[in-house]
Amino acid sequence: VQLQASGGGLVQAGGSLRLACEASGRAVNIAQMGWFRQAPGKEREFIAAVTWSFGLTVYVDSVKGRFTISRDNAKNTGSLQMNSLKPEDTAVYFCAVKTSGSTRYDYWGQGTQVTVSS
């Protein structure tokens, strides 16, 4: 499975960005897609996840009410809508997927930079 993340960029505080993650490969069998981020000098942080079949979502507290994760099963694409962005949201954002039967994220995208200016 190959993951292609896109949509990062530079935005002012209070602005919005929408990240996308397209999955491709011969046998794309996604059970869950997650988004993570890593700021300079910090560890990678879980942001949100969505189950592929039922669309159940979970978020880290710091983004609840501001970020929305979604998926389009037909297009094998997941999205992360980020509103009310803050300078502390600045990081490289990664998407990842768990395939059916897996207990960990098996595949990772290359990361996309999000920079929020104050």
Chimera marker file (.cmm) of the C-alpha trace (Angstrom):
<marker_set name="trace">
<marker id="1" x="0.000" y="0.000" z="0.000" r="1" g="1" b="0" radius="0.5"/>
<marker id="2" x="1.323" y="3.424" z="-0.917" r="1" g="1" b="0" radius="0.5"/>
<marker id="3" x="0.054" y="6.547" z="0.810" r="1" g="1" b="0" radius="0.5"/>
<marker id="4" x="0.272" y="10.002" z="-0.739" r="1" g="1" b="0" radius="0.5"/>
<marker id="5" x="-0.389" y="12.905" z="1.603" r="1" g="1" b="0" radius="0.5"/>
<marker id="6" x="-1.089" y="16.391" z="0.327" r="1" g="1" b="0" radius="0.5"/>
<marker id="7" x="-2.602" y="19.711" z="1.318" r="1" g="1" b="0" radius="0.5"/>
<marker id="8" x="-0.056" y="21.153" z="3.710" r="1" g="1" b="0" radius="0.5"/>
<marker id="9" x="1.072" y="24.742" z="3.541" r="1" g="1" b="0" radius="0.5"/>
<marker id="10" x="1.470" y="28.047" z="5.323" r="1" g="1" b="0" radius="0.5"/>
<marker id="11" x="-1.556" y="29.631" z="6.951" r="1" g="1" b="0" radius="0.5"/>
<marker id="12" x="-2.192" y="32.367" z="9.478" r="1" g="1" b="0" radius="0.5"/>
<marker id="13" x="-3.507" y="31.568" z="12.926" r="1" g="1" b="0" radius="0.5"/>
<marker id="14" x="-7.253" y="31.071" z="12.801" r="1" g="1" b="0" radius="0.5"/>
<marker id="15" x="-7.110" y="29.814" z="9.254" r="1" g="1" b="0" radius="0.5"/>
<marker id="16" x="-7.928" y="26.421" z="7.773" r="1" g="1" b="0" radius="0.5"/>
<marker id="17" x="-6.247" y="23.695" z="5.774" r="1" g="1" b="0" radius="0.5"/>
<marker id="18" x="-7.459" y="20.397" z="4.444" r="1" g="1" b="0" radius="0.5"/>
<marker id="19" x="-5.078" y="17.464" z="4.237" r="1" g="1" b="0" radius="0.5"/>
<marker id="20" x="-5.732" y="14.486" z="2.009" r="1" g="1" b="0" radius="0.5"/>
<marker id="21" x="-4.250" y="11.010" z="1.976" r="1" g="1" b="0" radius="0.5"/>
<marker id="22" x="-4.745" y="8.732" z="-1.004" r="1" g="1" b="0" radius="0.5"/>
<marker id="23" x="-4.073" y="5.031" z="-0.664" r="1" g="1" b="0" radius="0.5"/>
<marker id="24" x="-3.101" y="2.933" z="-3.654" r="1" g="1" b="0" radius="0.5"/>
<marker id="25" x="-1.747" y="-0.490" z="-4.335" r="1" g="1" b="0" radius="0.5"/>
<marker id="26" x="-2.722" y="-3.851" z="-5.644" r="1" g="1" b="0" radius="0.5"/>
<marker id="27" x="-4.650" y="-4.924" z="-2.588" r="1" g="1" b="0" radius="0.5"/>
<marker id="28" x="-5.817" y="-1.947" z="-0.592" r="1" g="1" b="0" radius="0.5"/>
<marker id="29" x="-7.572" y="-3.385" z="2.430" r="1" g="1" b="0" radius="0.5"/>
<marker id="30" x="-7.783" y="-0.573" z="4.931" r="1" g="1" b="0" radius="0.5"/>
<marker id="31" x="-9.308" y="-1.058" z="8.347" r="1" g="1" b="0" radius="0.5"/>
<marker id="32" x="-8.411" y="2.312" z="9.825" r="1" g="1" b="0" radius="0.5"/>
<marker id="33" x="-6.646" y="5.514" z="8.809" r="1" g="1" b="0" radius="0.5"/>
<marker id="34" x="-4.890" y="7.746" z="11.250" r="1" g="1" b="0" radius="0.5"/>
<marker id="35" x="-3.205" y="11.126" z="11.167" r="1" g="1" b="0" radius="0.5"/>
<marker id="36" x="-0.132" y="11.953" z="13.197" r="1" g="1" b="0" radius="0.5"/>
<marker id="37" x="2.116" y="14.967" z="13.466" r="1" g="1" b="0" radius="0.5"/>
<marker id="38" x="5.647" y="15.684" z="14.542" r="1" g="1" b="0" radius="0.5"/>
<marker id="39" x="6.893" y="19.114" z="15.508" r="1" g="1" b="0" radius="0.5"/>
<marker id="40" x="10.619" y="19.957" z="15.566" r="1" g="1" b="0" radius="0.5"/>
<marker id="41" x="12.271" y="18.479" z="18.626" r="1" g="1" b="0" radius="0.5"/>
<marker id="42" x="9.143" y="16.607" z="19.662" r="1" g="1" b="0" radius="0.5"/>
<marker id="43" x="7.934" y="13.050" z="19.371" r="1" g="1" b="0" radius="0.5"/>
<marker id="44" x="5.363" y="12.007" z="16.839" r="1" g="1" b="0" radius="0.5"/>
<marker id="45" x="1.859" y="12.600" z="18.158" r="1" g="1" b="0" radius="0.5"/>
<marker id="46" x="-1.407" y="10.871" z="17.326" r="1" g="1" b="0" radius="0.5"/>
<marker id="47" x="-4.066" y="13.317" z="16.090" r="1" g="1" b="0" radius="0.5"/>
<marker id="48" x="-7.097" y="11.444" z="14.872" r="1" g="1" b="0" radius="0.5"/>
<marker id="49" x="-8.288" y="8.189" z="13.355" r="1" g="1" b="0" radius="0.5"/>
<marker id="50" x="-11.282" y="6.899" z="11.434" r="1" g="1" b="0" radius="0.5"/>
<marker id="51" x="-12.446" y="3.348" z="10.891" r="1" g="1" b="0" radius="0.5"/>
<marker id="52" x="-12.916" y="2.516" z="7.252" r="1" g="1" b="0" radius="0.5"/>
<marker id="53" x="-16.107" y="0.466" z="7.472" r="1" g="1" b="0" radius="0.5"/>
<marker id="54" x="-18.226" y="2.494" z="9.879" r="1" g="1" b="0" radius="0.5"/>
<marker id="55" x="-16.529" y="5.863" z="9.934" r="1" g="1" b="0" radius="0.5"/>
<marker id="56" x="-16.035" y="5.882" z="13.681" r="1" g="1" b="0" radius="0.5"/>
<marker id="57" x="-13.688" y="8.657" z="14.738" r="1" g="1" b="0" radius="0.5"/>
<marker id="58" x="-11.387" y="9.471" z="17.619" r="1" g="1" b="0" radius="0.5"/>
<marker id="59" x="-9.368" y="12.623" z="18.307" r="1" g="1" b="0" radius="0.5"/>
<marker id="60" x="-6.683" y="13.803" z="20.641" r="1" g="1" b="0" radius="0.5"/>
<marker id="61" x="-8.064" y="16.406" z="23.040" r="1" g="1" b="0" radius="0.5"/>
<marker id="62" x="-5.967" y="19.244" z="21.645" r="1" g="1" b="0" radius="0.5"/>
<marker id="63" x="-7.747" y="19.133" z="18.264" r="1" g="1" b="0" radius="0.5"/>
<marker id="64" x="-11.287" y="18.205" z="19.277" r="1" g="1" b="0" radius="0.5"/>
<marker id="65" x="-13.787" y="20.660" z="17.876" r="1" g="1" b="0" radius="0.5"/>
<marker id="66" x="-11.242" y="22.074" z="15.421" r="1" g="1" b="0" radius="0.5"/>
<marker id="67" x="-10.195" y="19.107" z="13.272" r="1" g="1" b="0" radius="0.5"/>
<marker id="68" x="-12.451" y="16.682" z="11.435" r="1" g="1" b="0" radius="0.5"/>
<marker id="69" x="-11.284" y="13.383" z="9.990" r="1" g="1" b="0" radius="0.5"/>
<marker id="70" x="-13.219" y="11.674" z="7.233" r="1" g="1" b="0" radius="0.5"/>
<marker id="71" x="-12.830" y="9.032" z="4.572" r="1" g="1" b="0" radius="0.5"/>
<marker id="72" x="-14.117" y="8.238" z="1.100" r="1" g="1" b="0" radius="0.5"/>
<marker id="73" x="-14.137" y="4.472" z="0.773" r="1" g="1" b="0" radius="0.5"/>
<marker id="74" x="-14.790" y="4.499" z="-2.940" r="1" g="1" b="0" radius="0.5"/>
<marker id="75" x="-11.735" y="6.662" z="-3.607" r="1" g="1" b="0" radius="0.5"/>
<marker id="76" x="-9.526" y="5.094" z="-0.904" r="1" g="1" b="0" radius="0.5"/>
<marker id="77" x="-8.909" y="8.590" z="0.375" r="1" g="1" b="0" radius="0.5"/>
<marker id="78" x="-8.916" y="10.063" z="3.834" r="1" g="1" b="0" radius="0.5"/>
<marker id="79" x="-9.015" y="13.720" z="4.794" r="1" g="1" b="0" radius="0.5"/>
<marker id="80" x="-8.255" y="15.895" z="7.760" r="1" g="1" b="0" radius="0.5"/>
<marker id="81" x="-10.058" y="19.229" z="7.828" r="1" g="1" b="0" radius="0.5"/>
<marker id="82" x="-8.231" y="21.589" z="10.153" r="1" g="1" b="0" radius="0.5"/>
<marker id="83" x="-9.952" y="24.765" z="11.295" r="1" g="1" b="0" radius="0.5"/>
<marker id="84" x="-9.039" y="27.450" z="13.801" r="1" g="1" b="0" radius="0.5"/>
<marker id="85" x="-5.396" y="26.590" z="13.384" r="1" g="1" b="0" radius="0.5"/>
<marker id="86" x="-2.942" y="27.679" z="16.041" r="1" g="1" b="0" radius="0.5"/>
<marker id="87" x="0.836" y="28.204" z="15.869" r="1" g="1" b="0" radius="0.5"/>
<marker id="88" x="1.241" y="25.114" z="18.043" r="1" g="1" b="0" radius="0.5"/>
<marker id="89" x="-0.332" y="23.039" z="15.253" r="1" g="1" b="0" radius="0.5"/>
<marker id="90" x="2.817" y="23.624" z="13.204" r="1" g="1" b="0" radius="0.5"/>
<marker id="91" x="4.323" y="20.237" z="12.383" r="1" g="1" b="0" radius="0.5"/>
<marker id="92" x="4.853" y="17.657" z="9.687" r="1" g="1" b="0" radius="0.5"/>
<marker id="93" x="1.632" y="15.714" z="9.341" r="1" g="1" b="0" radius="0.5"/>
<marker id="94" x="1.604" y="12.035" z="8.407" r="1" g="1" b="0" radius="0.5"/>
<marker id="95" x="-1.194" y="9.708" z="7.434" r="1" g="1" b="0" radius="0.5"/>
<marker id="96" x="-1.021" y="6.014" z="8.158" r="1" g="1" b="0" radius="0.5"/>
<marker id="97" x="-3.243" y="2.992" z="7.762" r="1" g="1" b="0" radius="0.5"/>
<marker id="98" x="-3.935" y="-0.213" z="9.539" r="1" g="1" b="0" radius="0.5"/>
<marker id="99" x="-4.875" y="-3.056" z="7.268" r="1" g="1" b="0" radius="0.5"/>
<marker id="100" x="-7.429" y="-5.678" z="8.180" r="1" g="1" b="0" radius="0.5"/>
<marker id="101" x="-6.232" y="-7.909" z="10.995" r="1" g="1" b="0" radius="0.5"/>
<marker id="102" x="-3.360" y="-5.632" z="11.958" r="1" g="1" b="0" radius="0.5"/>
<marker id="103" x="-2.951" y="-4.149" z="15.422" r="1" g="1" b="0" radius="0.5"/>
<marker id="104" x="-0.539" y="-1.429" z="14.362" r="1" g="1" b="0" radius="0.5"/>
<marker id="105" x="-0.228" y="1.119" z="11.586" r="1" g="1" b="0" radius="0.5"/>
<marker id="106" x="1.357" y="-0.797" z="8.741" r="1" g="1" b="0" radius="0.5"/>
<marker id="107" x="1.874" y="1.894" z="6.123" r="1" g="1" b="0" radius="0.5"/>
<marker id="108" x="2.862" y="5.533" z="6.356" r="1" g="1" b="0" radius="0.5"/>
<marker id="109" x="2.725" y="8.471" z="4.005" r="1" g="1" b="0" radius="0.5"/>
<marker id="110" x="5.668" y="10.757" z="3.395" r="1" g="1" b="0" radius="0.5"/>
<marker id="111" x="4.426" y="13.669" z="5.493" r="1" g="1" b="0" radius="0.5"/>
<marker id="112" x="3.255" y="17.126" z="4.588" r="1" g="1" b="0" radius="0.5"/>
<marker id="113" x="4.366" y="20.340" z="6.288" r="1" g="1" b="0" radius="0.5"/>
<marker id="114" x="1.810" y="22.536" z="8.028" r="1" g="1" b="0" radius="0.5"/>
<marker id="115" x="3.031" y="25.906" z="9.253" r="1" g="1" b="0" radius="0.5"/>
<marker id="116" x="0.764" y="28.252" z="11.190" r="1" g="1" b="0" radius="0.5"/>
<marker id="117" x="2.008" y="31.794" z="11.627" r="1" g="1" b="0" radius="0.5"/>
<marker id="118" x="0.947" y="33.992" z="14.528" r="1" g="1" b="0" radius="0.5"/>
<link id1="1" id2="2" r="1" g="1" b="0" radius="0.2"/>
<link id1="2" id2="3" r="1" g="1" b="0" radius="0.2"/>
<link id1="3" id2="4" r="1" g="1" b="0" radius="0.2"/>
<link id1="4" id2="5" r="1" g="1" b="0" radius="0.2"/>
<link id1="5" id2="6" r="1" g="1" b="0" radius="0.2"/>
<link id1="6" id2="7" r="1" g="1" b="0" radius="0.2"/>
<link id1="7" id2="8" r="1" g="1" b="0" radius="0.2"/>
<link id1="8" id2="9" r="1" g="1" b="0" radius="0.2"/>
<link id1="9" id2="10" r="1" g="1" b="0" radius="0.2"/>
<link id1="10" id2="11" r="1" g="1" b="0" radius="0.2"/>
<link id1="11" id2="12" r="1" g="1" b="0" radius="0.2"/>
<link id1="12" id2="13" r="1" g="1" b="0" radius="0.2"/>
<link id1="13" id2="14" r="1" g="1" b="0" radius="0.2"/>
<link id1="14" id2="15" r="1" g="1" b="0" radius="0.2"/>
<link id1="15" id2="16" r="1" g="1" b="0" radius="0.2"/>
<link id1="16" id2="17" r="1" g="1" b="0" radius="0.2"/>
<link id1="17" id2="18" r="1" g="1" b="0" radius="0.2"/>
<link id1="18" id2="19" r="1" g="1" b="0" radius="0.2"/>
<link id1="19" id2="20" r="1" g="1" b="0" radius="0.2"/>
<link id1="20" id2="21" r="1" g="1" b="0" radius="0.2"/>
<link id1="21" id2="22" r="1" g="1" b="0" radius="0.2"/>
<link id1="22" id2="23" r="1" g="1" b="0" radius="0.2"/>
<link id1="23" id2="24" r="1" g="1" b="0" radius="0.2"/>
<link id1="24" id2="25" r="1" g="1" b="0" radius="0.2"/>
<link id1="25" id2="26" r="1" g="1" b="0" radius="0.2"/>
<link id1="26" id2="27" r="1" g="1" b="0" radius="0.2"/>
<link id1="27" id2="28" r="1" g="1" b="0" radius="0.2"/>
<link id1="28" id2="29" r="1" g="1" b="0" radius="0.2"/>
<link id1="29" id2="30" r="1" g="1" b="0" radius="0.2"/>
<link id1="30" id2="31" r="1" g="1" b="0" radius="0.2"/>
<link id1="31" id2="32" r="1" g="1" b="0" radius="0.2"/>
<link id1="32" id2="33" r="1" g="1" b="0" radius="0.2"/>
<link id1="33" id2="34" r="1" g="1" b="0" radius="0.2"/>
<link id1="34" id2="35" r="1" g="1" b="0" radius="0.2"/>
<link id1="35" id2="36" r="1" g="1" b="0" radius="0.2"/>
<link id1="36" id2="37" r="1" g="1" b="0" radius="0.2"/>
<link id1="37" id2="38" r="1" g="1" b="0" radius="0.2"/>
<link id1="38" id2="39" r="1" g="1" b="0" radius="0.2"/>
<link id1="39" id2="40" r="1" g="1" b="0" radius="0.2"/>
<link id1="40" id2="41" r="1" g="1" b="0" radius="0.2"/>
<link id1="41" id2="42" r="1" g="1" b="0" radius="0.2"/>
<link id1="42" id2="43" r="1" g="1" b="0" radius="0.2"/>
<link id1="43" id2="44" r="1" g="1" b="0" radius="0.2"/>
<link id1="44" id2="45" r="1" g="1" b="0" radius="0.2"/>
<link id1="45" id2="46" r="1" g="1" b="0" radius="0.2"/>
<link id1="46" id2="47" r="1" g="1" b="0" radius="0.2"/>
<link id1="47" id2="48" r="1" g="1" b="0" radius="0.2"/>
<link id1="48" id2="49" r="1" g="1" b="0" radius="0.2"/>
<link id1="49" id2="50" r="1" g="1" b="0" radius="0.2"/>
<link id1="50" id2="51" r="1" g="1" b="0" radius="0.2"/>
<link id1="51" id2="52" r="1" g="1" b="0" radius="0.2"/>
<link id1="52" id2="53" r="1" g="1" b="0" radius="0.2"/>
<link id1="53" id2="54" r="1" g="1" b="0" radius="0.2"/>
<link id1="54" id2="55" r="1" g="1" b="0" radius="0.2"/>
<link id1="55" id2="56" r="1" g="1" b="0" radius="0.2"/>
<link id1="56" id2="57" r="1" g="1" b="0" radius="0.2"/>
<link id1="57" id2="58" r="1" g="1" b="0" radius="0.2"/>
<link id1="58" id2="59" r="1" g="1" b="0" radius="0.2"/>
<link id1="59" id2="60" r="1" g="1" b="0" radius="0.2"/>
<link id1="60" id2="61" r="1" g="1" b="0" radius="0.2"/>
<link id1="61" id2="62" r="1" g="1" b="0" radius="0.2"/>
<link id1="62" id2="63" r="1" g="1" b="0" radius="0.2"/>
<link id1="63" id2="64" r="1" g="1" b="0" radius="0.2"/>
<link id1="64" id2="65" r="1" g="1" b="0" radius="0.2"/>
<link id1="65" id2="66" r="1" g="1" b="0" radius="0.2"/>
<link id1="66" id2="67" r="1" g="1" b="0" radius="0.2"/>
<link id1="67" id2="68" r="1" g="1" b="0" radius="0.2"/>
<link id1="68" id2="69" r="1" g="1" b="0" radius="0.2"/>
<link id1="69" id2="70" r="1" g="1" b="0" radius="0.2"/>
<link id1="70" id2="71" r="1" g="1" b="0" radius="0.2"/>
<link id1="71" id2="72" r="1" g="1" b="0" radius="0.2"/>
<link id1="72" id2="73" r="1" g="1" b="0" radius="0.2"/>
<link id1="73" id2="74" r="1" g="1" b="0" radius="0.2"/>
<link id1="74" id2="75" r="1" g="1" b="0" radius="0.2"/>
<link id1="75" id2="76" r="1" g="1" b="0" radius="0.2"/>
<link id1="76" id2="77" r="1" g="1" b="0" radius="0.2"/>
<link id1="77" id2="78" r="1" g="1" b="0" radius="0.2"/>
<link id1="78" id2="79" r="1" g="1" b="0" radius="0.2"/>
<link id1="79" id2="80" r="1" g="1" b="0" radius="0.2"/>
<link id1="80" id2="81" r="1" g="1" b="0" radius="0.2"/>
<link id1="81" id2="82" r="1" g="1" b="0" radius="0.2"/>
<link id1="82" id2="83" r="1" g="1" b="0" radius="0.2"/>
<link id1="83" id2="84" r="1" g="1" b="0" radius="0.2"/>
<link id1="84" id2="85" r="1" g="1" b="0" radius="0.2"/>
<link id1="85" id2="86" r="1" g="1" b="0" radius="0.2"/>
<link id1="86" id2="87" r="1" g="1" b="0" radius="0.2"/>
<link id1="87" id2="88" r="1" g="1" b="0" radius="0.2"/>
<link id1="88" id2="89" r="1" g="1" b="0" radius="0.2"/>
<link id1="89" id2="90" r="1" g="1" b="0" radius="0.2"/>
<link id1="90" id2="91" r="1" g="1" b="0" radius="0.2"/>
<link id1="91" id2="92" r="1" g="1" b="0" radius="0.2"/>
<link id1="92" id2="93" r="1" g="1" b="0" radius="0.2"/>
<link id1="93" id2="94" r="1" g="1" b="0" radius="0.2"/>
<link id1="94" id2="95" r="1" g="1" b="0" radius="0.2"/>
<link id1="95" id2="96" r="1" g="1" b="0" radius="0.2"/>
<link id1="96" id2="97" r="1" g="1" b="0" radius="0.2"/>
<link id1="97" id2="98" r="1" g="1" b="0" radius="0.2"/>
<link id1="98" id2="99" r="1" g="1" b="0" radius="0.2"/>
<link id1="99" id2="100" r="1" g="1" b="0" radius="0.2"/>
<link id1="100" id2="101" r="1" g="1" b="0" radius="0.2"/>
<link id1="101" id2="102" r="1" g="1" b="0" radius="0.2"/>
<link id1="102" id2="103" r="1" g="1" b="0" radius="0.2"/>
<link id1="103" id2="104" r="1" g="1" b="0" radius="0.2"/>
<link id1="104" id2="105" r="1" g="1" b="0" radius="0.2"/>
<link id1="105" id2="106" r="1" g="1" b="0" radius="0.2"/>
<link id1="106" id2="107" r="1" g="1" b="0" radius="0.2"/>
<link id1="107" id2="108" r="1" g="1" b="0" radius="0.2"/>
<link id1="108" id2="109" r="1" g="1" b="0" radius="0.2"/>
<link id1="109" id2="110" r="1" g="1" b="0" radius="0.2"/>
<link id1="110" id2="111" r="1" g="1" b="0" radius="0.2"/>
<link id1="111" id2="112" r="1" g="1" b="0" radius="0.2"/>
<link id1="112" id2="113" r="1" g="1" b="0" radius="0.2"/>
<link id1="113" id2="114" r="1" g="1" b="0" radius="0.2"/>
<link id1="114" id2="115" r="1" g="1" b="0" radius="0.2"/>
<link id1="115" id2="116" r="1" g="1" b="0" radius="0.2"/>
<link id1="116" id2="117" r="1" g="1" b="0" radius="0.2"/>
<link id1="117" id2="118" r="1" g="1" b="0" radius="0.2"/>
</marker_set>
